[in-house]
Amino acid sequence: MTQQSVAELRARAYEQLDLKPERTREVPRITDEVRKILTGIRNANPTAPSDYIYYLRATDAKEARVFLDVYDSIPRIYARTLPIEAFCVAANISPLRIIEILVSTCVRLNTQAAAIIAASNHPRVVDKTVEMALTDDGIEDRNVLHKAVGFLPTPKSAQTTINVQQNATAQASAAPQIAVVAAPPPEQTIRKLADRFNERRALPPTTAVPMPDAELARESVAVDAEYEDEDDR
């Protein structure tokens, strides 16, 4: 198909959608990004569909339904010449919403396909594992099989960690509580020491002769002065 014929088909497609081509430049461009996504899928899996319409038909999103109604309203030969943005504008849907639906559908379908492939090939993998385990060098394969059938114990590191934490918590809660007692005033400690000293020398206890703090201070100063006078002599 020549460029002229493609241009003519595109012009007819815009006419049938009753849409001016410049309207597609007023919305986000996603056509190139969709091509990259589909190319990546096709490179990873050559048998995967590479048509974005296929993936939009595989979802139940209402925006996809509206988009497909507009897409199917014109002949396929015309529709294939238009960018995705044209149908988004005609359907009054944001192109960003369409690419979001497209990506989620691609991921879901390919994940399901991978699960089916893994499940259908698992018996063959088991047969190959048994075959290798029966050889002299199949030590690792034998260990895998022993663990799979429960012949060897499987490590439970996560459970052990939880038990250790629980034991530590229980021990911490069972530990005796240490009461914090405030220290007595220094005057009380000094008085007790003085009482013990007087008791050994058969002297009356300090508590028997109460003395105000001010008087004690004056006598202390007087005694200090007396000692100073003796030193001067």
URGI-V264413 format. One line per field, one symbol per residue. psi: psi as a letter, one per 30 degrees, with the letter a starting at -180 (. if undefined). burial: 1 if it has 9 or more other C-alpha atoms within 8 Angstrom, else 0. A space follows every 50 residues. Layout:
psi->???
burial->???
This chain:
psi->kleeeeeeeeeeeeeffhkkeffffflkkfeeeeeeeeeeeeeejffkkg kfeeeffglgkeeeeeeeeeefflkefeeffkleeeeeeefhkkfeeeee eeeeeeeeeeeeeeeeeeeffeeeeeeeeeeefflegheeeeeeeeeegg ekkkkieeeeeeeeeeeeeeeeffkkkkkjkkklkeeeeeeeeeeeeeef ghlklfffikkleeeeeeeeeeeeeeeeeeee.
burial->00000100110111100010001100110110010001101100000001 01011110100011111101110100011011011111111011101110 11001100000000000000000000001101100001001110111000 00000000000000000000000000000000000000101001100110 000011000000000100000000000000000
